[in-house]
Amino acid sequence: MIASRMTLLICLLTLGLALPASGDELVVATFGGTFVDNSKKCHATAFEKATGSTVKYVLGSSVQTMAKLRAAGARAEFDVAYMDSQIVKQAKAEGLLQPLESGKIEGWNDLYEASRDKDAYWVSMMFAGTIITYNTNLVKTPPTSWGDLWKPEWKGKLAIPDISGTSGQQFLMAAARLNGGSVENIEPGFDAIKKLKPNVQMMYTQPDQIIPLFERGDIALAVWYTDRTGAAALKGVPVAAAYPSEGAIGIVPTVSVPKASAKRDLAQKYIAGLLSPEGQLCFGQSQFAGPTNRKVQLPPDLAKLVPYGPLVQRMFFPDTDLVAKKFPEWSERWGREIAR
């Protein structure tokens, strides 16, 4: 009897060793709203099916994720981090990330050069941009310039972003460039936004905070994202995208693996799914994200709406290293002069 039980135990152990590992949880810090909804549909579902692991999403902005990385220290609060490029470069410079093994990530060599960190600490899975989003029920002539935001007819009908988010930093750059300034000379941007502030109904800190305002007709125009605009329109929100003639401000959202995570192999399998043609096409159709994989072919109607081909070429991509250096000063000044 003892021998039979021992034989059974050995068989069960052997069977267990032969089965693929499953049950691991991959914790992913990402953006909320439609972004995480479409990430679940386009990326997490296929990843979980292929690996037997589960994905847990932790929501926050790039700045919030960066703050958690700093605070965590040697603890691994999450295994994959979504951050916009200027924030991820800070994380890399502070030694908070571990390098990716590009040879183990299928699709790496199919990416545009601008989508890959030269040292492989981060990779971009989409192109996006900061634009003017308008309420199609209230605005019959779409805006064509950043300067249209200052027109008196939109007083009380505007939403602009706080500087804690990428769109806020980029709106400050757009306002500066509109008035003769630049990333190096940001003064005209602060002056312009001070003048605009009395006309603003909401200064949002999370992108989807303004969706109810559009739905109720409380706002006509907002400084928002290309992908958020398309995804909201797909759900029936009365919005459309306007690319300013001076240039939309380009965004390169990235993914990376925190230094403290012990799940780099699993994280890289998740990242490979983001970069695959199937994952990028799904996310392009659902989240209106511009693909970074050169092999992705978008349907013609979608290609006109997302940062893809000619639309990307007309966008202004700021020097994110310079923005990262300037951001602490901008943020402190914004708190004193704009937010209060």
C-alpha positions as CSV (number, residue, x, y, z in Angstrom):
1,M,0.0,0.0,0.0
2,I,2.8,2.4,0.9
3,A,4.6,1.5,-2.3
4,S,1.5,2.2,-4.3
5,R,1.0,5.6,-2.7
6,M,4.6,6.4,-3.3
7,T,4.3,5.5,-7.0
8,L,1.1,7.6,-7.3
9,L,2.9,10.6,-5.7
10,I,5.9,10.3,-8.0
11,C,3.6,10.1,-11.0
12,L,1.7,13.3,-9.9
13,L,4.9,15.1,-9.3
14,T,6.3,14.1,-12.7
15,L,3.0,15.2,-14.3
16,G,3.2,18.5,-12.5
17,L,6.7,19.1,-13.8
18,A,5.7,18.3,-17.3
19,L,2.9,20.9,-17.4
20,P,3.7,24.5,-18.5
21,A,4.1,26.9,-15.7
22,S,0.9,28.8,-15.0
23,G,-0.7,31.0,-12.4
24,D,1.9,33.8,-12.4
25,E,0.6,37.3,-12.1
26,L,2.1,40.1,-14.1
27,V,1.4,43.5,-12.6
28,V,1.3,46.3,-15.2
29,A,1.2,50.0,-14.4
30,T,-0.8,51.7,-17.2
31,F,-3.2,54.5,-18.1
32,G,-6.9,54.4,-17.2
33,G,-10.2,54.7,-19.1
34,T,-10.4,53.3,-22.6
35,F,-6.6,52.8,-22.7
36,V,-6.8,50.0,-20.1
37,D,-10.0,48.7,-21.5
38,N,-8.5,48.2,-25.0
39,S,-5.2,46.9,-23.5
40,K,-7.2,44.1,-21.9
41,K,-8.9,43.3,-25.1
42,C,-6.0,43.6,-27.5
43,H,-3.1,42.5,-25.4
44,A,-3.9,40.9,-22.0
45,T,-6.4,38.3,-23.4
46,A,-3.9,36.8,-25.9
47,F,-1.1,37.0,-23.4
48,E,-3.1,35.1,-20.7
49,K,-4.1,32.5,-23.2
50,A,-0.6,31.9,-24.4
51,T,1.2,31.9,-21.0
52,G,-1.4,30.7,-18.5
53,S,-0.5,33.8,-16.5
54,T,-2.8,36.7,-15.5
55,V,-2.5,40.4,-15.9
56,K,-3.3,42.8,-13.1
57,Y,-3.5,46.5,-14.2
58,V,-2.6,49.3,-11.8
59,L,-3.8,52.7,-13.1
60,G,-2.1,56.1,-13.1
61,S,-0.5,58.8,-15.2
62,S,3.2,58.7,-16.3
63,V,4.1,61.0,-13.4
64,Q,2.2,58.9,-10.9
65,T,3.9,55.7,-12.1
66,M,7.3,57.4,-11.9
67,A,6.6,58.5,-8.3
68,K,5.7,54.9,-7.4
69,L,8.9,53.6,-9.0
70,R,11.0,56.0,-6.9
71,A,9.1,55.1,-3.7
72,A,9.2,51.4,-4.2
73,G,13.0,51.2,-4.2
74,A,14.1,47.5,-4.1
75,R,10.4,46.3,-4.0
76,A,8.8,45.3,-7.2
77,E,5.4,47.0,-7.1
78,F,4.8,46.1,-10.8
79,D,6.5,44.3,-13.6
80,V,5.7,46.5,-16.7
81,A,5.4,50.2,-16.7
82,Y,3.7,52.4,-19.3
83,M,5.2,55.9,-19.3
84,D,5.5,58.7,-21.9
85,S,8.9,59.2,-23.3
86,Q,10.1,62.2,-21.3
87,I,9.2,60.4,-18.0
88,V,10.7,57.0,-18.9
89,K,13.9,58.8,-19.8
90,Q,14.0,60.1,-16.2
91,A,13.4,56.6,-14.9
92,K,16.3,55.3,-17.0
93,A,18.6,58.1,-15.9
94,E,17.8,57.4,-12.2
95,G,18.6,53.6,-12.6
96,L,15.0,52.5,-12.0
97,L,14.7,50.2,-15.0
98,Q,16.4,47.0,-16.2
99,P,17.4,46.6,-19.9
100,L,15.2,44.6,-22.2
101,E,16.6,41.6,-24.0
102,S,15.7,42.7,-27.5
103,G,16.7,39.4,-29.0
104,K,14.0,37.7,-27.0
105,I,11.3,40.1,-28.1
106,E,9.7,39.1,-31.3
107,G,9.0,42.1,-33.6
108,W,11.8,44.3,-32.1
109,N,13.6,44.7,-35.5
110,D,10.4,45.6,-37.3
111,L,10.0,48.8,-35.3
112,Y,10.7,52.4,-36.4
113,E,14.0,53.6,-35.0
114,A,12.3,56.3,-33.0
115,S,10.3,53.7,-31.2
116,R,13.3,52.0,-29.5
117,D,15.7,53.2,-26.9
118,K,19.3,52.8,-28.1
119,D,20.2,51.0,-24.9
120,A,16.9,48.9,-25.0
121,Y,15.6,50.2,-21.6
122,W,12.2,51.0,-23.2
123,V,10.2,50.6,-26.3
124,S,7.2,52.4,-27.8
125,M,4.1,50.4,-28.8
126,M,2.2,53.4,-30.4
127,F,2.4,56.9,-31.6
128,A,-0.1,59.5,-30.2
129,G,-0.3,63.2,-30.0
130,T,-1.8,66.2,-28.2
131,I,-4.4,68.0,-30.3
132,I,-7.6,70.0,-30.1
133,T,-10.7,67.9,-29.6
134,Y,-14.0,69.5,-30.4
135,N,-17.7,68.8,-29.5
136,T,-19.4,68.0,-32.8
137,N,-22.8,69.1,-31.4
138,L,-21.5,72.6,-30.5
139,V,-18.7,73.3,-33.0
140,K,-19.8,73.5,-36.6
141,T,-16.5,74.9,-38.0
142,P,-13.6,72.8,-36.6
143,P,-10.7,74.7,-35.2
144,T,-7.6,74.9,-37.4
145,S,-5.1,76.5,-35.0
146,W,-4.0,76.4,-31.4
147,G,-4.9,80.1,-31.4
148,D,-8.6,79.2,-31.7
149,L,-8.7,78.2,-28.1
150,W,-8.3,81.9,-27.1
151,K,-11.3,83.0,-29.1
152,P,-13.9,84.7,-26.9
153,E,-16.8,82.6,-28.0
154,W,-15.4,79.6,-26.2
155,K,-15.2,81.3,-22.8
156,G,-16.4,78.8,-20.2
157,K,-16.5,76.0,-22.7
158,L,-12.9,74.9,-22.5
159,A,-11.0,72.1,-20.8
160,I,-7.2,72.1,-20.6
161,P,-4.8,69.6,-19.0
162,D,-2.8,70.1,-15.8
163,I,1.0,70.0,-16.3
164,S,1.2,66.7,-14.3
165,G,0.2,64.9,-17.5
166,T,2.0,64.8,-20.8
167,S,-0.8,66.7,-22.6
168,G,-0.3,69.6,-20.1
169,Q,3.4,69.8,-20.7
170,Q,2.8,69.7,-24.5
171,F,0.1,72.3,-24.4
172,L,2.5,74.6,-22.6
173,M,5.0,74.0,-25.5
174,A,2.3,74.6,-28.1
175,A,1.3,77.9,-26.4
176,A,4.9,78.9,-26.3
177,R,5.5,78.1,-30.0
178,L,2.3,79.8,-31.0
179,N,3.6,83.0,-29.4
180,G,7.2,83.0,-30.7
181,G,8.7,80.9,-27.9
182,S,10.0,77.4,-27.8
183,V,10.9,74.6,-25.3
184,E,14.0,76.6,-24.4
185,N,12.0,79.8,-24.2
186,I,8.8,78.8,-22.4
187,E,7.8,82.3,-21.1
188,P,5.3,83.1,-23.9
189,G,3.5,79.8,-23.1
190,F,3.0,80.7,-19.4
191,D,1.8,84.2,-20.4
192,A,-0.7,82.8,-22.9
193,I,-2.1,80.2,-20.6
194,K,-2.5,82.8,-17.8
195,K,-4.7,84.8,-20.2
196,L,-6.7,81.7,-21.1
197,K,-7.3,80.5,-17.6
198,P,-10.4,82.6,-16.9
199,N,-12.1,81.0,-19.9
200,V,-11.4,77.4,-18.7
201,Q,-14.1,75.3,-17.1
202,M,-11.9,72.4,-16.1
203,M,-8.2,71.7,-15.7
204,Y,-8.1,67.9,-15.8
205,T,-5.6,65.6,-14.2
206,Q,-6.9,62.3,-15.6
207,P,-7.7,62.1,-19.4
208,D,-11.2,60.7,-19.1
209,Q,-12.4,63.3,-16.6
210,I,-13.6,65.4,-19.5
211,I,-15.8,62.8,-21.2
212,P,-18.9,63.6,-19.1
213,L,-18.4,67.3,-19.9
214,F,-18.5,66.5,-23.7
215,E,-21.5,64.2,-23.2
216,R,-23.5,66.9,-21.4
217,G,-22.4,69.7,-23.7
218,D,-20.6,71.5,-20.9
219,I,-17.5,72.0,-23.1
220,A,-16.9,72.7,-26.7
221,L,-13.1,72.4,-27.0
222,A,-10.4,70.5,-25.1
223,V,-6.7,70.0,-25.4
224,W,-6.7,66.2,-25.5
225,Y,-5.1,63.1,-27.0
226,T,-5.5,61.7,-30.5
227,D,-6.2,58.2,-29.2
228,R,-8.6,59.2,-26.4
229,T,-10.5,61.3,-29.0
230,G,-10.9,58.4,-31.4
231,A,-11.8,55.9,-28.7
232,A,-14.4,58.2,-27.2
233,A,-16.0,58.9,-30.6
234,L,-16.2,55.2,-31.2
235,K,-18.3,54.9,-28.1
236,G,-20.7,57.6,-29.2
237,V,-19.2,60.6,-27.4
238,P,-19.8,63.7,-29.7
239,V,-16.1,64.5,-30.4
240,A,-13.7,64.8,-33.3
241,A,-10.0,65.5,-33.7
242,A,-8.6,68.7,-35.1
243,Y,-4.9,68.8,-36.0
244,P,-3.6,72.4,-35.6
245,S,-1.9,73.9,-38.6
246,E,1.1,74.7,-36.4
247,G,1.5,71.0,-35.7
248,A,0.1,68.6,-33.2
249,I,2.6,67.7,-30.5
250,G,3.8,64.1,-30.9
251,I,3.8,61.6,-28.0
252,V,5.7,58.4,-27.8
253,P,4.2,56.2,-25.1
254,T,6.6,53.5,-23.9
255,V,6.7,50.3,-21.9
256,S,9.6,49.2,-19.7
257,V,10.5,46.8,-16.9
258,P,11.3,48.2,-13.5
259,K,14.6,47.2,-12.1
260,A,13.2,45.5,-9.0
261,S,10.9,43.1,-11.0
262,A,12.0,39.5,-11.1
263,K,9.6,38.7,-14.0
264,R,11.5,40.1,-16.9
265,D,11.0,37.0,-19.1
266,L,7.3,37.1,-18.6
267,A,7.2,40.9,-19.0
268,Q,9.0,40.6,-22.3
269,K,6.4,38.1,-23.6
270,Y,3.7,40.7,-22.7
271,I,5.7,43.4,-24.5
272,A,6.2,41.2,-27.6
273,G,2.4,41.1,-27.8
274,L,2.1,44.8,-27.8
275,L,4.6,45.0,-30.7
276,S,3.1,42.3,-32.8
277,P,1.2,43.3,-36.0
278,E,-2.0,41.7,-34.5
279,G,-1.7,43.5,-31.2
280,Q,-0.9,46.8,-32.9
281,L,-3.7,46.6,-35.5
282,C,-6.3,45.7,-32.8
283,F,-5.1,48.6,-30.6
284,G,-5.1,51.0,-33.6
285,Q,-8.7,50.1,-34.4
286,S,-9.8,50.2,-30.8
287,Q,-7.7,53.0,-29.3
288,F,-6.8,54.9,-32.4
289,A,-3.1,54.4,-31.7
290,G,-0.6,55.0,-34.5
291,P,1.5,51.8,-35.1
292,T,5.2,51.7,-34.4
293,N,5.7,48.3,-36.2
294,R,6.5,49.0,-39.9
295,K,4.7,45.8,-41.0
296,V,1.3,47.0,-39.8
297,Q,-1.0,48.0,-42.6
298,L,-4.0,50.1,-41.5
299,P,-7.3,50.3,-43.4
300,P,-7.4,53.6,-45.4
301,D,-10.2,55.1,-43.3
302,L,-8.3,54.5,-40.1
303,A,-5.0,55.7,-41.5
304,K,-6.5,59.1,-42.0
305,L,-7.4,59.4,-38.3
306,V,-4.4,58.2,-36.4
307,P,-0.8,59.3,-36.3
308,Y,0.4,57.2,-39.3
309,G,2.4,58.1,-42.3
310,P,1.9,61.8,-43.4
311,L,0.1,62.8,-40.1
312,V,3.1,61.7,-38.1
313,Q,5.4,63.6,-40.4
314,R,3.5,66.9,-39.8
315,M,3.7,66.5,-36.0
316,F,6.2,68.3,-33.7
317,F,8.2,65.9,-31.6
318,P,9.9,67.8,-28.8
319,D,13.3,67.0,-27.5
320,T,12.2,64.8,-24.6
321,D,15.6,64.9,-22.9
322,L,15.3,68.7,-22.8
323,V,11.7,68.5,-21.6
324,A,12.7,66.2,-18.8
325,K,15.3,68.7,-17.6
326,K,12.9,71.6,-17.8
327,F,9.9,69.8,-16.3
328,P,10.7,70.3,-12.6
329,E,11.0,74.1,-13.1
330,W,7.8,74.2,-15.2
331,S,5.9,72.1,-12.7
332,E,6.8,74.4,-9.8
333,R,6.0,77.5,-11.7
334,W,2.7,76.0,-12.9
335,G,1.7,75.4,-9.3
336,R,2.4,79.0,-8.4
337,E,1.0,80.8,-11.5
338,I,-1.6,78.6,-13.1
339,A,-3.0,76.0,-10.8
340,R,-3.7,78.2,-7.8
